[in-house]
Amino acid sequence: MRSGILLVNKRSGPTSHDVVDSVRKKLGVRKVGHAGTLDPFAKGLLILGINKGTRILEYFKDMHKTYRGKMKLGLITETFDITGEVREERECNVSLEDIEEAFQSFVGEYDQVPPAYSARRYKGERLYELARKGVIIRLPPKRVKINWIRILDVNLDEKTVLFETDVSPGTYIRSLAMDVGYKLGCGAVLLELERLRIGHFSVEESIDIESMPAEQLERHIIPLNEALKDLPAIVVTKSCGDKVLNGSQVYVDDVVEVSDDFEKGALVRIIDEKGRFLAVATAERKSGFIRTLKRLGRHDRIAKLRKVFGEERG
């Protein structure tokens, strides 16, 4: 079984862990994990790691995410979405301009309170699992960033708003919808939520695992090197590559090529000249300085290994 990631189109209802269990059973593989949890209520893109792919999931958690949501004004529920018990219903006589202004007021950074019903963990348990037991945990506000918001449709009669937004990791769209509702003076809940993108990965590239046989599922596993293609690469000699697989660090005289530009401290892929993806490392020099050291014939160490993989090409 190959190592890599699967882009899954999660349906509304199952937990992210349910999706992991389903893939484990279908592929007969124990090492499966996920990055960027989706609440059971939500659907859309979920990244799964298969075998060694579980070791690169941490690199996707800090990527920005894009969502499409549909909200209803004038309702307040305990979960901030339509699945929860209605606590209040309010009149909401607002205009298109009011709605646009309220949404745009949240673009940028702000302190957001996570919903009590969410997939976030508290002392090892999901908040929604604790809430179902009657234990409501109120977490402190967290600084989040709303990169942009686009309103796609407004139905003033039904009091619904369809929107898309791109946000920093850890942002709750249910909380954003509720905050917009409070800004308008009437509250709001999410009716629908779909994750469209994680970094450069799109839901359009994802698969429905429920309708796909195991042999076809395996063909959709994206290799480690391709999955991490957003990270710049340092290409080294094959002999250096063999040493890297045994834990040896990377020195400038081992470098064949430095692709892309990066700063000191950046995460980089280590690849050998035969195309093998070897490791993820932390750059100890800027890309331009590495090229200069190479021209000068120096022997400086230029990257510190973080994780060694040793994936064969293809």
One Martini backbone bead per residue (centre of mass of N, CA, C, O) as a GRO file, in nm:
protein
  314
    1MET     BB    1   0.094   0.038   0.024
    2ARG     BB    2   0.077   0.352  -0.018
    3SER     BB    3   0.193   0.674   0.039
    4GLY     BB    4  -0.016   0.955   0.160
    5ILE     BB    5  -0.297   1.129   0.024
    6LEU     BB    6  -0.647   1.205   0.077
    7LEU     BB    7  -0.923   1.346  -0.097
    8VAL     BB    8  -1.217   1.414   0.082
    9ASN     BB    9  -1.578   1.403   0.055
   10LYS     BB   10  -1.757   1.495   0.304
   11ARG     BB   11  -2.031   1.426   0.472
   12SER     BB   12  -2.309   1.494   0.634
   13GLY     BB   13  -2.264   1.356   0.987
   14PRO     BB   14  -2.001   1.247   1.000
   15THR     BB   15  -1.713   1.209   1.132
   16SER     BB   16  -1.382   1.222   1.082
   17HIS     BB   17  -1.335   0.943   1.216
   18ASP     BB   18  -1.533   0.785   1.043
   19VAL     BB   19  -1.370   0.821   0.782
   20VAL     BB   20  -1.116   0.682   0.878
   21ASP     BB   21  -1.246   0.404   0.935
   22SER     BB   22  -1.346   0.351   0.646
   23VAL     BB   23  -1.062   0.350   0.514
   24ARG     BB   24  -0.934   0.127   0.678
   25LYS     BB   25  -1.130  -0.095   0.582
   26LYS     BB   26  -1.095  -0.069   0.273
   27LEU     BB   27  -0.761  -0.085   0.278
   28GLY     BB   28  -0.629  -0.234   0.527
   29VAL     BB   29  -0.537   0.019   0.716
   30ARG     BB   30  -0.417   0.168   1.008
   31LYS     BB   31  -0.257   0.422   0.892
   32VAL     BB   32  -0.488   0.676   0.967
   33GLY     BB   33  -0.553   1.027   0.908
   34HIS     BB   34  -0.624   1.377   0.994
   35ALA     BB   35  -0.677   1.713   0.867
   36GLY     BB   36  -0.882   1.929   0.963
   37THR     BB   37  -1.147   1.926   1.118
   38LEU     BB   38  -1.486   1.819   1.081
   39ASP     BB   39  -1.781   1.864   1.155
   40PRO     BB   40  -2.060   1.679   1.127
   41PHE     BB   41  -2.232   1.910   0.986
   42ALA     BB   42  -2.012   1.914   0.785
   43LYS     BB   43  -1.869   1.952   0.461
   44GLY     BB   44  -1.607   1.828   0.252
   45LEU     BB   45  -1.282   1.885   0.282
   46LEU     BB   46  -1.059   1.602   0.357
   47ILE     BB   47  -0.748   1.515   0.494
   48LEU     BB   48  -0.567   1.217   0.439
   49GLY     BB   49  -0.347   0.986   0.590
   50ILE     BB   50  -0.121   0.735   0.452
   51ASN     BB   51   0.080   0.613   0.645
   52LYS     BB   52   0.328   0.834   0.600
   53GLY     BB   53   0.107   1.059   0.569
   54THR     BB   54   0.068   1.111   0.880
   55ARG     BB   55   0.352   1.281   0.899
   56ILE     BB   56   0.225   1.543   0.715
   57LEU     BB   57  -0.036   1.673   0.845
   58GLU     BB   58   0.086   1.923   0.999
   59TYR     BB   59   0.129   2.094   0.720
   60PHE     BB   60  -0.201   2.153   0.687
   61LYS     BB   61  -0.311   2.303   0.949
   62ASP     BB   62  -0.181   2.604   0.855
   63MET     BB   63  -0.378   2.639   0.640
   64HIS     BB   64  -0.585   2.789   0.460
   65LYS     BB   65  -0.951   2.835   0.441
   66THR     BB   66  -1.246   2.747   0.247
   67TYR     BB   67  -1.593   2.859   0.257
   68ARG     BB   68  -1.943   2.758   0.247
   69GLY     BB   69  -2.234   2.943   0.358
   70LYS     BB   70  -2.557   2.913   0.528
   71MET     BB   71  -2.772   3.162   0.669
   72LYS     BB   72  -2.989   3.255   0.950
   73LEU     BB   73  -3.180   3.502   1.054
   74GLY     BB   74  -3.314   3.524   1.395
   75LEU     BB   75  -3.140   3.286   1.517
   76ILE     BB   76  -3.079   3.087   1.827
   77THR     BB   77  -2.837   2.845   1.916
   78GLU     BB   78  -2.630   2.626   2.093
   79THR     BB   79  -2.454   2.553   1.809
   80PHE     BB   80  -2.490   2.774   1.562
   81ASP     BB   81  -2.693   2.571   1.434
   82ILE     BB   82  -2.973   2.388   1.311
   83THR     BB   83  -2.928   2.134   1.516
   84GLY     BB   84  -3.013   2.306   1.742
   85GLU     BB   85  -3.157   2.449   1.997
   86VAL     BB   86  -3.388   2.689   2.023
   87ARG     BB   87  -3.357   2.999   2.208
   88GLU     BB   88  -3.412   3.221   1.972
   89GLU     BB   89  -3.636   3.473   1.830
   90ARG     BB   90  -3.594   3.734   1.583
   91GLU     BB   91  -3.608   4.022   1.453
   92CYS     BB   92  -3.495   4.109   1.094
   93ASN     BB   93  -3.453   4.437   0.973
   94VAL     BB   94  -3.267   4.429   0.685
   95SER     BB   95  -3.023   4.510   0.457
   96LEU     BB   96  -2.791   4.461   0.225
   97GLU     BB   97  -2.598   4.673   0.344
   98ASP     BB   98  -2.594   4.567   0.632
   99ILE     BB   99  -2.478   4.287   0.566
  100GLU     BB  100  -2.219   4.375   0.425
  101GLU     BB  101  -2.106   4.543   0.661
  102ALA     BB  102  -2.095   4.320   0.872
  103PHE     BB  103  -1.905   4.129   0.727
  104GLN     BB  104  -1.664   4.334   0.667
  105SER     BB  105  -1.598   4.390   0.978
  106PHE     BB  106  -1.438   4.091   0.992
  107VAL     BB  107  -1.212   4.171   0.830
  108GLY     BB  108  -0.950   4.022   0.967
  109GLU     BB  109  -0.881   4.059   1.296
  110TYR     BB  110  -1.021   3.854   1.571
  111ASP     BB  111  -1.203   3.765   1.859
  112GLN     BB  112  -1.298   3.421   1.899
  113VAL     BB  113  -1.559   3.214   2.002
  114PRO     BB  114  -1.596   2.902   2.053
  115PRO     BB  115  -1.799   2.656   2.026
  116ALA     BB  116  -1.930   2.416   2.238
  117TYR     BB  117  -2.001   2.276   1.959
  118SER     BB  118  -1.718   2.086   1.879
  119ALA     BB  119  -1.406   1.929   1.765
  120ARG     BB  120  -1.272   2.030   1.988
  121ARG     BB  121  -1.048   1.982   2.248
  122TYR     BB  122  -1.098   1.866   2.602
  123LYS     BB  123  -0.918   1.661   2.767
  124GLY     BB  124  -0.954   1.454   2.497
  125GLU     BB  125  -1.240   1.580   2.427
  126ARG     BB  126  -1.497   1.653   2.256
  127LEU     BB  127  -1.721   1.904   2.281
  128TYR     BB  128  -1.974   1.752   2.166
  129GLU     BB  129  -1.952   1.514   2.368
  130LEU     BB  130  -1.984   1.681   2.626
  131ALA     BB  131  -2.251   1.826   2.554
  132ARG     BB  132  -2.424   1.560   2.540
  133LYS     BB  133  -2.362   1.528   2.865
  134GLY     BB  134  -2.393   1.843   2.978
  135VAL     BB  135  -2.099   1.959   2.914
  136ILE     BB  136  -2.008   2.299   2.923
  137ILE     BB  137  -1.749   2.456   2.738
  138ARG     BB  138  -1.584   2.768   2.786
  139LEU     BB  139  -1.388   2.926   2.573
  140PRO     BB  140  -1.159   3.129   2.493
  141PRO     BB  141  -1.058   3.353   2.298
  142LYS     BB  142  -0.948   3.368   1.950
  143ARG     BB  143  -0.721   3.452   1.720
  144VAL     BB  144  -0.832   3.556   1.400
  145LYS     BB  145  -0.859   3.533   1.028
  146ILE     BB  146  -1.017   3.725   0.771
  147ASN     BB  147  -0.947   3.753   0.443
  148TRP     BB  148  -1.243   3.692   0.310
  149ILE     BB  149  -1.572   3.808   0.178
  150ARG     BB  150  -1.859   3.662   0.000
  151ILE     BB  151  -2.163   3.749  -0.132
  152LEU     BB  152  -2.399   3.549  -0.318
  153ASP     BB  153  -2.678   3.554  -0.137
  154VAL     BB  154  -3.006   3.716  -0.077
  155ASN     BB  155  -3.298   3.650   0.141
  156LEU     BB  156  -3.523   3.857   0.292
  157ASP     BB  157  -3.766   3.670   0.339
  158GLU     BB  158  -3.586   3.417   0.462
  159LYS     BB  159  -3.318   3.518   0.597
  160THR     BB  160  -3.079   3.456   0.387
  161VAL     BB  161  -2.718   3.365   0.353
  162LEU     BB  162  -2.475   3.344   0.098
  163PHE     BB  163  -2.127   3.241   0.150
  164GLU     BB  164  -1.774   3.327   0.130
  165THR     BB  165  -1.459   3.217   0.297
  166ASP     BB  166  -1.130   3.314   0.413
  167VAL     BB  167  -0.920   3.145   0.660
  168SER     BB  168  -0.781   3.072   0.938
  169PRO     BB  169  -0.677   2.865   1.149
  170GLY     BB  170  -0.943   2.799   1.384
  171THR     BB  171  -1.193   2.888   1.239
  172TYR     BB  172  -1.540   2.959   1.299
  173ILE     BB  173  -1.823   2.983   1.108
  174ARG     BB  174  -2.043   2.979   1.324
  175SER     BB  175  -1.927   3.218   1.481
  176LEU     BB  176  -1.931   3.420   1.252
  177ALA     BB  177  -2.235   3.414   1.200
  178MET     BB  178  -2.315   3.501   1.486
  179ASP     BB  179  -2.159   3.769   1.488
  180VAL     BB  180  -2.312   3.893   1.254
  181GLY     BB  181  -2.591   3.873   1.388
  182TYR     BB  182  -2.521   4.057   1.629
  183LYS     BB  183  -2.445   4.303   1.458
  184LEU     BB  184  -2.758   4.309   1.352
  185GLY     BB  185  -2.942   4.226   1.625
  186CYS     BB  186  -3.043   3.885   1.577
  187GLY     BB  187  -2.879   3.674   1.486
  188ALA     BB  188  -2.742   3.338   1.391
  189VAL     BB  189  -2.739   3.052   1.163
  190LEU     BB  190  -2.641   2.757   1.033
  191LEU     BB  191  -2.744   2.551   0.757
  192GLU     BB  192  -2.463   2.545   0.598
  193LEU     BB  193  -2.141   2.355   0.534
  194GLU     BB  194  -1.843   2.406   0.324
  195ARG     BB  195  -1.534   2.281   0.226
  196LEU     BB  196  -1.325   2.392  -0.045
  197ARG     BB  197  -1.036   2.462   0.099
  198ILE     BB  198  -0.675   2.365   0.134
  199GLY     BB  199  -0.503   2.567   0.017
  200HIS     BB  200  -0.450   2.409  -0.298
  201PHE     BB  201  -0.684   2.236  -0.217
  202SER     BB  202  -0.979   2.085  -0.362
  203VAL     BB  203  -1.297   1.955  -0.371
  204GLU     BB  204  -1.279   1.886  -0.682
  205GLU     BB  205  -1.046   1.656  -0.611
  206SER     BB  206  -1.232   1.485  -0.460
  207ILE     BB  207  -1.378   1.199  -0.289
  208ASP     BB  208  -1.619   0.934  -0.265
  209ILE     BB  209  -1.585   0.670  -0.050
  210GLU     BB  210  -1.867   0.524  -0.049
  211SER     BB  211  -1.862   0.475  -0.388
  212MET     BB  212  -1.566   0.341  -0.357
  213PRO     BB  213  -1.351   0.118  -0.428
  214ALA     BB  214  -1.052   0.018  -0.307
  215GLU     BB  215  -0.881   0.012  -0.575
  216GLN     BB  216  -0.963   0.307  -0.650
  217LEU     BB  217  -0.873   0.452  -0.395
  218GLU     BB  218  -0.565   0.397  -0.421
  219ARG     BB  219  -0.528   0.572  -0.690
  220HIS     BB  220  -0.578   0.856  -0.509
  221ILE     BB  221  -0.305   0.860  -0.393
  222ILE     BB  222  -0.088   1.107  -0.287
  223PRO     BB  223   0.217   1.167  -0.293
  224LEU     BB  224   0.430   1.321  -0.083
  225ASN     BB  225   0.571   1.520  -0.276
  226GLU     BB  226   0.309   1.632  -0.403
  227ALA     BB  227   0.168   1.719  -0.136
  228LEU     BB  228   0.447   1.917  -0.082
  229LYS     BB  229   0.485   2.129  -0.330
  230ASP     BB  230   0.486   2.407  -0.162
  231LEU     BB  231   0.758   2.322  -0.090
  232PRO     BB  232   1.064   2.377  -0.111
  233ALA     BB  233   1.370   2.261  -0.281
  234ILE     BB  234   1.644   2.030  -0.220
  235VAL     BB  235   1.894   1.909  -0.426
  236VAL     BB  236   2.069   1.602  -0.414
  237THR     BB  237   2.267   1.362  -0.406
  238LYS     BB  238   2.252   1.027  -0.393
  239SER     BB  239   2.462   0.984  -0.167
  240CYS     BB  240   2.326   1.179   0.024
  241GLY     BB  241   2.050   1.042   0.029
  242ASP     BB  242   2.148   0.782   0.168
  243LYS     BB  243   2.237   0.935   0.428
  244VAL     BB  244   1.968   1.066   0.507
  245LEU     BB  245   1.825   0.788   0.567
  246ASN     BB  246   2.050   0.779   0.823
  247GLY     BB  247   2.058   1.103   0.937
  248SER     BB  248   2.206   1.290   0.765
  249GLN     BB  249   2.306   1.587   0.690
  250VAL     BB  250   2.306   1.898   0.505
  251TYR     BB  251   2.537   2.006   0.259
  252VAL     BB  252   2.643   2.220   0.017
  253ASP     BB  253   2.819   1.998  -0.149
  254ASP     BB  254   2.539   1.822  -0.203
  255VAL     BB  255   2.427   2.028  -0.394
  256VAL     BB  256   2.250   2.065  -0.703
  257GLU     BB  257   1.972   2.223  -0.616
  258VAL     BB  258   1.770   2.529  -0.587
  259SER     BB  259   1.439   2.555  -0.547
  260ASP     BB  260   1.346   2.832  -0.512
  261ASP     BB  261   1.256   3.061  -0.256
  262PHE     BB  262   1.400   3.118   0.079
  263GLU     BB  263   1.418   3.124   0.418
  264LYS     BB  264   1.533   3.115   0.707
  265GLY     BB  265   1.340   2.844   0.859
  266ALA     BB  266   1.229   2.696   0.639
  267LEU     BB  267   1.050   2.464   0.484
  268VAL     BB  268   1.190   2.165   0.325
  269ARG     BB  269   1.271   1.964   0.066
  270ILE     BB  270   1.436   1.648   0.021
  271ILE     BB  271   1.600   1.572  -0.289
  272ASP     BB  272   1.710   1.370  -0.528
  273GLU     BB  273   1.839   1.327  -0.855
  274LYS     BB  274   1.621   1.070  -0.882
  275GLY     BB  275   1.343   1.175  -0.716
  276ARG     BB  276   1.365   1.135  -0.420
  277PHE     BB  277   1.187   1.150  -0.127
  278LEU     BB  278   1.335   1.208   0.197
  279ALA     BB  279   1.264   1.505   0.338
  280VAL     BB  280   1.213   1.724   0.611
  281ALA     BB  281   1.337   2.061   0.654
  282THR     BB  282   1.544   2.314   0.796
  283ALA     BB  283   1.656   2.605   0.702
  284GLU     BB  284   1.994   2.761   0.761
  285ARG     BB  285   1.954   2.913   0.484
  286LYS     BB  286   1.926   3.100   0.234
  287SER     BB  287   1.895   3.040  -0.092
  288GLY     BB  288   2.103   3.252  -0.196
  289PHE     BB  289   2.334   3.165   0.001
  290ILE     BB  290   2.364   2.876  -0.094
  291ARG     BB  291   2.458   2.948  -0.380
  292THR     BB  292   2.709   3.100  -0.285
  293LEU     BB  293   2.847   2.869  -0.128
  294LYS     BB  294   2.871   2.685  -0.373
  295ARG     BB  295   3.060   2.871  -0.543
  296LEU     BB  296   3.285   2.875  -0.296
  297GLY     BB  297   3.320   2.575  -0.176
  298ARG     BB  298   3.171   2.503   0.070
  299HIS     BB  299   3.074   2.318   0.407
  300ASP     BB  300   2.802   2.396   0.497
  301ARG     BB  301   2.532   2.373   0.679
  302ILE     BB  302   2.174   2.401   0.539
  303ALA     BB  303   2.016   2.158   0.698
  304LYS     BB  304   1.756   2.031   0.918
  305LEU     BB  305   1.621   1.755   1.014
  306ARG     BB  306   1.284   1.631   1.083
  307LYS     BB  307   1.187   1.422   0.843
  308VAL     BB  308   1.207   1.087   0.737
  309PHE     BB  309   1.117   0.880   0.441
  310GLY     BB  310   1.200   0.744   0.157
  311GLU     BB  311   1.066   0.789  -0.122
  312GLU     BB  312   0.990   0.660  -0.404
  313ARG     BB  313   0.957   0.709  -0.715
  314GLY     BB  314   0.606   0.706  -0.774
   0.00000   0.00000   0.00000
